[in-house]
């Protein structure tokens, strides 16, 4: 059995269904697109503005030969979006931990069986997870820049391993979007551009994570979102038939989907750390998530929120958002 097939079989044994391989280098076409994206200022604060940092793989491993990419499906339930909500990707256990644990098992397998050097990455490095996953044949790019798999749509978390051993590359998938442009039309802020580009600074998922003051327009556009945005994914035909994940770590806790607004806005730091800190949204911190909930309550039109908002202890960061939310609800007929 080839090294490639041995790794695939091991990955299946630890619950990793999607795994692929590619050369440890980016294509000229991708580098051109990356430069164009930077030129157009499409990158938000979480994305490095140094192109060389994103493409210079040798900086991380001088004798790197192969990328190994994995995808873990995370869709478990449909979310009630008639009230303030967290996006699908932020339910359950923090995916950084879950994906990293799977990568660590594969790294151990590579080191023990092939004496391989390895480095693993999950979303927080300059590595471009989606491009690597695309090159590894995990899925194809959607027009909303997500990576779409045949079985789970774009509801997947990605991670990769860089190694110094050669593994036969997988075959990338061609786009299956065709003339469909539902994601472009559905985006409330026009963040999705033509030719598979996205302006991350406009994306509502980024806005929910942004610590800076939000304009009144941004507050209105957030609607009922507390963290993340599923809009462009929810309208995608491939996601309509996406299968449910069987990974228990991604099952939501009750408090994560049935939010008690009063409790969350008055939660102590220690209680927040015990509950929300363990999710993918928790890293952003209590104040930002409370801000977003206050904005969502103001956007809801539900006057029953007025009592909760008026009883809140105002601090410098939240005060203007509380006032705006109260104002919106009081003028609502």
VEXGUDO-468725 format. One record per residue (C-alpha): x, y, z. Coordinates in nm, 4 decimals. Layout:
BEGIN
{atom {X Y Z}}
...
END
This chain:
BEGIN
{atom {0.0000 0.0000 0.0000}}
{atom {0.1346 0.3468 -0.0906}}
{atom {0.2155 0.6084 0.1730}}
{atom {-0.0811 0.8090 0.0472}}
{atom {-0.3262 0.5226 0.0945}}
{atom {-0.1814 0.4340 0.4341}}
{atom {-0.2412 0.7912 0.5521}}
{atom {-0.5943 0.7904 0.4088}}
{atom {-0.6765 0.4626 0.5856}}
{atom {-0.5361 0.5899 0.9159}}
{atom {-0.7332 0.9135 0.8815}}
{atom {-1.0559 0.7196 0.8321}}
{atom {-0.9810 0.5232 1.1494}}
{atom {-0.9729 0.8470 1.3525}}
{atom {-1.2882 0.9896 1.1959}}
{atom {-1.1362 1.2098 0.9251}}
{atom {-1.3392 1.1506 0.6104}}
{atom {-1.1953 1.4272 0.3915}}
{atom {-0.8181 1.4310 0.3404}}
{atom {-0.6081 1.5335 0.0399}}
{atom {-0.2515 1.6104 -0.0660}}
{atom {-0.0701 1.8675 -0.2801}}
{atom {0.2772 2.0039 -0.3472}}
{atom {0.4012 2.2515 -0.0858}}
{atom {0.3764 2.5536 -0.3142}}
{atom {0.1119 2.7960 -0.4342}}
{atom {0.0237 2.8426 -0.8003}}
{atom {0.1107 3.1588 -0.9938}}
{atom {-0.2621 3.2170 -1.0481}}
{atom {-0.3305 3.2135 -0.6741}}
{atom {-0.0446 3.4556 -0.6046}}
{atom {-0.1845 3.6935 -0.8678}}
{atom {-0.5286 3.6750 -0.7040}}
{atom {-0.3762 3.7344 -0.3618}}
{atom {-0.1938 4.0446 -0.4871}}
{atom {-0.5135 4.1715 -0.6516}}
{atom {-0.7066 4.1228 -0.3283}}
{atom {-0.4495 4.3250 -0.1335}}
{atom {-0.4462 4.5946 -0.4030}}
{atom {-0.8256 4.6276 -0.3698}}
{atom {-0.8012 4.6414 0.0133}}
{atom {-1.0307 4.3411 0.0484}}
{atom {-0.8417 4.2081 0.3520}}
{atom {-0.9554 4.2666 0.7089}}
{atom {-0.7382 4.3088 1.0188}}
{atom {-0.7224 3.9330 1.0813}}
{atom {-0.5526 3.8703 0.7465}}
{atom {-0.1843 3.9528 0.7058}}
{atom {-0.1181 4.2236 0.4483}}
{atom {0.2218 4.0798 0.3597}}
{atom {0.1840 3.8595 0.0523}}
{atom {0.5308 3.7089 0.0963}}
{atom {0.4373 3.5926 0.4463}}
{atom {0.1443 3.4000 0.3023}}
{atom {0.3285 3.2355 0.0148}}
{atom {0.6814 3.1785 0.1474}}
{atom {0.6337 2.8207 0.2661}}
{atom {1.0096 2.7609 0.2975}}
{atom {1.0086 3.0114 0.5842}}
{atom {0.8188 2.7535 0.7886}}
{atom {0.9962 2.4389 0.6662}}
{atom {1.2976 2.4661 0.4387}}
{atom {1.2649 2.1143 0.2951}}
{atom {0.8833 2.1125 0.2761}}
{atom {0.7435 1.8899 0.0014}}
{atom {0.3750 1.8265 0.0718}}
{atom {0.0623 1.9825 0.2196}}
{atom {-0.1941 1.7493 0.3745}}
{atom {-0.5385 1.9063 0.4122}}
{atom {-0.8331 1.7786 0.6145}}
{atom {-1.1952 1.8924 0.6425}}
{atom {-1.4314 1.8229 0.9326}}
{atom {-1.8081 1.8770 0.8827}}
{atom {-1.9830 2.0907 1.1443}}
{atom {-2.3496 2.1274 1.0488}}
{atom {-2.5575 1.9691 1.3257}}
{atom {-2.8864 2.1609 1.3529}}
{atom {-3.0905 2.4314 1.1836}}
{atom {-3.0770 2.7575 1.3758}}
{atom {-3.3824 2.9626 1.4752}}
{atom {-3.3006 3.2967 1.3135}}
{atom {-3.6158 3.4761 1.4268}}
{atom {-3.4280 3.5750 1.7450}}
{atom {-3.0664 3.6757 1.8226}}
{atom {-2.8403 3.3876 1.7209}}
{atom {-2.4881 3.2512 1.6816}}
{atom {-2.3811 3.1168 1.3404}}
{atom {-2.3524 2.7429 1.2776}}
{atom {-1.9733 2.7552 1.2863}}
{atom {-1.9674 2.8915 1.6426}}
{atom {-2.1841 2.6228 1.8022}}
{atom {-2.0282 2.3361 1.9931}}
{atom {-1.6644 2.3052 2.0935}}
{atom {-1.4059 2.5442 1.9507}}
{atom {-1.3136 2.3982 1.6116}}
{atom {-0.9523 2.5123 1.6441}}
{atom {-0.9106 2.2573 1.9226}}
{atom {-1.1068 1.9790 1.7504}}
{atom {-0.9260 2.0116 1.4157}}
{atom {-0.5866 2.0531 1.5836}}
{atom {-0.6409 1.7306 1.7802}}
{atom {-0.7091 1.5376 1.4573}}
{atom {-0.4034 1.6902 1.2909}}
{atom {-0.1889 1.5940 1.5905}}
{atom {-0.2916 1.2288 1.5520}}
{atom {-0.1958 1.2370 1.1833}}
{atom {0.1328 1.4108 1.2668}}
{atom {0.2146 1.1379 1.5190}}
{atom {0.1367 0.8748 1.2546}}
{atom {0.3689 1.0441 1.0036}}
{atom {0.6501 1.0882 1.2542}}
{atom {0.6293 0.7351 1.3936}}
{atom {0.5961 0.5571 1.0594}}
{atom {0.7977 0.7719 0.8170}}
{atom {1.0232 0.9787 1.0449}}
{atom {0.8583 1.2845 0.8906}}
{atom {0.8953 1.6460 0.9946}}
{atom {0.5549 1.8098 1.0380}}
{atom {0.3907 2.1432 1.1162}}
{atom {0.0152 2.1849 1.1527}}
{atom {-0.2047 2.4916 1.1068}}
{atom {-0.5694 2.5731 1.1830}}
{atom {-0.7031 2.9065 1.0618}}
{atom {-0.4773 3.1326 1.2695}}
{atom {-0.1573 3.1288 1.0613}}
{atom {-0.0679 3.3107 0.7367}}
{atom {-0.1307 2.9811 0.5534}}
{atom {-0.4297 2.9996 0.3191}}
{atom {-0.6457 2.7101 0.4417}}
{atom {-0.9002 2.7211 0.1597}}
{atom {-0.6460 2.7409 -0.1211}}
{atom {-0.4521 2.4499 0.0258}}
{atom {-0.7741 2.2483 0.0649}}
{atom {-0.8673 2.3316 -0.2945}}
{atom {-0.5262 2.2205 -0.4261}}
{atom {-0.5628 1.9009 -0.2212}}
{atom {-0.8911 1.8159 -0.3927}}
{atom {-1.1058 1.8561 -0.0803}}
{atom {-1.3602 2.0697 -0.2652}}
{atom {-1.4071 2.3616 -0.5035}}
{atom {-1.4355 2.7357 -0.4545}}
{atom {-1.7834 2.8829 -0.4308}}
{atom {-1.8462 3.2344 -0.5592}}
{atom {-1.8638 3.3411 -0.1940}}
{atom {-1.5015 3.2210 -0.1528}}
{atom {-1.5986 2.9287 0.0696}}
{atom {-1.4625 2.5799 0.0016}}
{atom {-1.7522 2.3547 -0.1029}}
{atom {-1.7371 1.9779 -0.0557}}
{atom {-1.9658 1.7348 -0.2352}}
{atom {-2.1059 1.5734 0.0793}}
{atom {-2.1128 1.8517 0.3386}}
{atom {-2.1271 2.1652 0.1258}}
{atom {-1.9260 2.4521 0.2720}}
{atom {-2.0103 2.3580 0.6300}}
{atom {-1.6600 2.2265 0.6980}}
{atom {-1.3646 2.3335 0.9101}}
{atom {-1.0210 2.3120 0.7502}}
{atom {-0.6699 2.2436 0.8731}}
{atom {-0.3420 2.1359 0.7176}}
{atom {-0.0077 1.9727 0.7821}}
{atom {0.3178 2.0742 0.6157}}
{atom {0.5648 1.7869 0.5845}}
{atom {0.9032 1.7105 0.4306}}
{atom {0.7976 1.3765 0.2773}}
{atom {0.6667 1.3504 -0.0769}}
{atom {0.3090 1.2244 -0.1138}}
{atom {0.1376 1.1859 -0.4489}}
{atom {-0.0869 1.4913 -0.5067}}
{atom {-0.4650 1.4701 -0.5242}}
{atom {-0.6590 1.6224 -0.8152}}
{atom {-0.8241 1.9644 -0.7597}}
{atom {-1.1966 1.9962 -0.8336}}
{atom {-1.3386 2.2348 -1.0931}}
{atom {-1.6052 2.4809 -0.9817}}
{atom {-1.9621 2.3549 -1.0062}}
{atom {-2.1278 2.6931 -0.9425}}
{atom {-2.2062 2.7514 -1.3091}}
{atom {-2.4333 3.0528 -1.3589}}
{atom {-2.5671 3.0416 -1.0018}}
{atom {-2.5214 3.3725 -0.8200}}
{atom {-2.7535 3.3265 -0.5220}}
{atom {-2.4789 3.4030 -0.2707}}
{atom {-2.3941 3.7334 -0.4409}}
{atom {-2.7582 3.8417 -0.4373}}
{atom {-2.8179 3.7290 -0.0784}}
{atom {-2.5274 3.9135 0.0857}}
{atom {-2.6849 4.2060 0.2783}}
{atom {-2.3776 4.4279 0.2398}}
{atom {-2.2492 4.3454 -0.1084}}
{atom {-1.9281 4.1946 0.0283}}
{atom {-1.9201 3.9192 -0.2351}}
{atom {-1.7632 4.0409 -0.5574}}
{atom {-1.7528 3.8867 -0.9017}}
{atom {-1.4750 3.6450 -0.9989}}
{atom {-1.4715 3.4695 -0.6603}}
{atom {-1.3500 3.7631 -0.4495}}
{atom {-1.4875 3.8842 -0.1180}}
{atom {-1.4346 4.2167 0.0584}}
{atom {-1.3643 4.0888 0.4091}}
{atom {-1.3957 4.4388 0.5583}}
{atom {-1.7635 4.4496 0.4614}}
{atom {-1.8441 4.0880 0.5512}}
{atom {-2.0903 4.0708 0.8412}}
{atom {-1.9020 3.7774 0.9889}}
{atom {-1.6030 4.0106 1.0282}}
{atom {-1.8219 4.2956 1.1580}}
{atom {-1.9439 4.0714 1.4427}}
{atom {-1.5794 4.0166 1.5411}}
{atom {-1.4646 4.3761 1.5002}}
{atom {-1.3711 4.5475 1.8286}}
{atom {-1.3793 4.9002 1.6879}}
{atom {-1.6914 5.1140 1.7156}}
{atom {-1.9655 5.0085 1.4747}}
{atom {-2.1461 5.2687 1.2673}}
{atom {-2.5257 5.2876 1.2827}}
{atom {-2.5379 5.1391 0.9328}}
{atom {-2.3239 4.8442 1.0435}}
{atom {-2.5442 4.7969 1.3485}}
{atom {-2.8575 4.7858 1.1346}}
{atom {-2.7045 4.5444 0.8827}}
{atom {-2.6102 4.3009 1.1597}}
{atom {-2.9768 4.2199 1.2061}}
{atom {-3.0042 3.9447 1.4689}}
{atom {-2.6472 3.8137 1.4349}}
{atom {-2.4453 3.7803 1.7561}}
{atom {-2.1451 3.6104 1.5992}}
{atom {-2.0737 3.5098 1.2420}}
{atom {-2.2984 3.5128 0.9373}}
{atom {-2.4435 3.2162 0.7494}}
{atom {-2.6418 3.4082 0.4862}}
{atom {-2.4342 3.3350 0.1747}}
{atom {-2.3950 2.9724 0.2802}}
{atom {-2.7612 2.9182 0.3643}}
{atom {-2.8733 3.0064 0.0105}}
{atom {-2.6140 2.7828 -0.1588}}
{atom {-2.7808 2.4869 -0.3373}}
{atom {-2.4943 2.2585 -0.2326}}
{atom {-2.5672 2.3372 0.1314}}
{atom {-2.9357 2.2562 0.0927}}
{atom {-2.8365 1.8922 0.0527}}
{atom {-2.5429 1.8998 0.2945}}
{atom {-2.5347 1.5991 0.5234}}
{atom {-2.5340 1.6320 0.9015}}
{atom {-2.2040 1.6003 1.0874}}
{atom {-2.1615 1.3041 1.3205}}
{atom {-1.8851 1.4752 1.5183}}
{atom {-2.0217 1.5077 1.8717}}
{atom {-1.7848 1.7930 1.9615}}
{atom {-1.9791 2.0189 1.7252}}
{atom {-2.3184 1.9550 1.8874}}
{atom {-2.4398 2.2790 2.0503}}
{atom {-2.5121 2.3224 2.4176}}
{atom {-2.8642 2.4368 2.5072}}
{atom {-2.7415 2.7759 2.6288}}
{atom {-2.5720 2.8269 2.2925}}
{atom {-2.8943 2.8039 2.0896}}
{atom {-3.1583 2.9043 2.3472}}
{atom {-2.9968 3.2232 2.4654}}
{atom {-3.1322 3.3923 2.7758}}
{atom {-3.0606 3.7533 2.6863}}
{atom {-3.0855 3.8812 3.0442}}
{atom {-2.8451 3.6175 3.1760}}
{atom {-2.5925 3.6675 2.8960}}
{atom {-2.5819 4.0451 2.9362}}
{atom {-2.5151 4.0059 3.3090}}
{atom {-2.2843 3.7039 3.2953}}
{atom {-1.9743 3.7096 3.5160}}
{atom {-1.6280 3.6690 3.3689}}
{atom {-1.5828 3.3325 3.5399}}
{atom {-1.9148 3.1982 3.4102}}
{atom {-1.8374 3.3256 3.0598}}
{atom {-1.5040 3.1445 3.0684}}
{atom {-1.6749 2.8202 3.1749}}
{atom {-1.9311 2.8322 2.8953}}
{atom {-1.8831 3.0569 2.5923}}
{atom {-1.5033 3.0599 2.6127}}
{atom {-1.5042 2.6954 2.5022}}
{atom {-1.6769 2.7812 2.1712}}
{atom {-1.5317 2.9273 1.8513}}
{atom {-1.6999 3.2591 1.9350}}
{atom {-1.5563 3.2809 2.2853}}
{atom {-1.2112 3.4005 2.1768}}
{atom {-1.3601 3.7386 2.0806}}
{atom {-1.4440 3.8103 2.4424}}
{atom {-1.7499 3.8911 2.6478}}
{atom {-1.7873 4.2616 2.5678}}
{atom {-1.7966 4.2251 2.1885}}
{atom {-2.0545 3.9448 2.2054}}
{atom {-2.2642 4.1442 2.4532}}
{atom {-2.2439 4.4449 2.2214}}
{atom {-2.3690 4.2349 1.9311}}
{atom {-2.6549 4.0925 2.1388}}
{atom {-2.7604 4.4429 2.2422}}
{atom {-2.7574 4.5501 1.8760}}
{atom {-2.9607 4.2420 1.7793}}
{atom {-3.2163 4.3139 2.0514}}
{atom {-3.2548 4.6672 1.9166}}
{atom {-3.2972 4.5345 1.5628}}
{atom {-3.5539 4.2735 1.6703}}
{atom {-3.8427 4.5151 1.7172}}
{atom {-3.9424 4.3272 2.0338}}
{atom {-4.0409 4.5779 2.3017}}
{atom {-4.0104 4.3135 2.5737}}
{atom {-3.6354 4.3698 2.5496}}
{atom {-3.6706 4.7288 2.6735}}
{atom {-3.6856 4.6312 3.0400}}
{atom {-3.3676 4.4220 3.0121}}
{atom {-3.1810 4.6981 2.8281}}
{atom {-3.2858 4.9723 3.0705}}
{atom {-3.1688 4.7681 3.3707}}
{atom {-2.8206 4.7104 3.2300}}
{atom {-2.5185 4.8558 3.4055}}
{atom {-2.3790 5.0894 3.1435}}
{atom {-2.0056 5.0846 3.0771}}
{atom {-1.8124 5.3051 2.8381}}
{atom {-1.7901 5.0396 2.5651}}
{atom {-2.1563 4.9325 2.5658}}
{atom {-2.3338 5.2566 2.6569}}
{atom {-2.3902 5.3924 2.3058}}
{atom {-2.5181 5.0559 2.1818}}
{atom {-2.7630 5.0294 2.4708}}
{atom {-2.8922 5.3811 2.3964}}
{atom {-2.9281 5.3058 2.0243}}
{atom {-3.1123 4.9793 2.0922}}
{atom {-3.3527 5.1446 2.3366}}
{atom {-3.4151 5.4282 2.0911}}
{atom {-3.4962 5.1828 1.8106}}
{atom {-3.7383 4.9847 2.0242}}
{atom {-3.9127 5.2908 2.1671}}
{atom {-3.9874 5.4378 1.8241}}
{atom {-4.1039 5.0992 1.6895}}
{atom {-4.4808 5.1021 1.6456}}
END
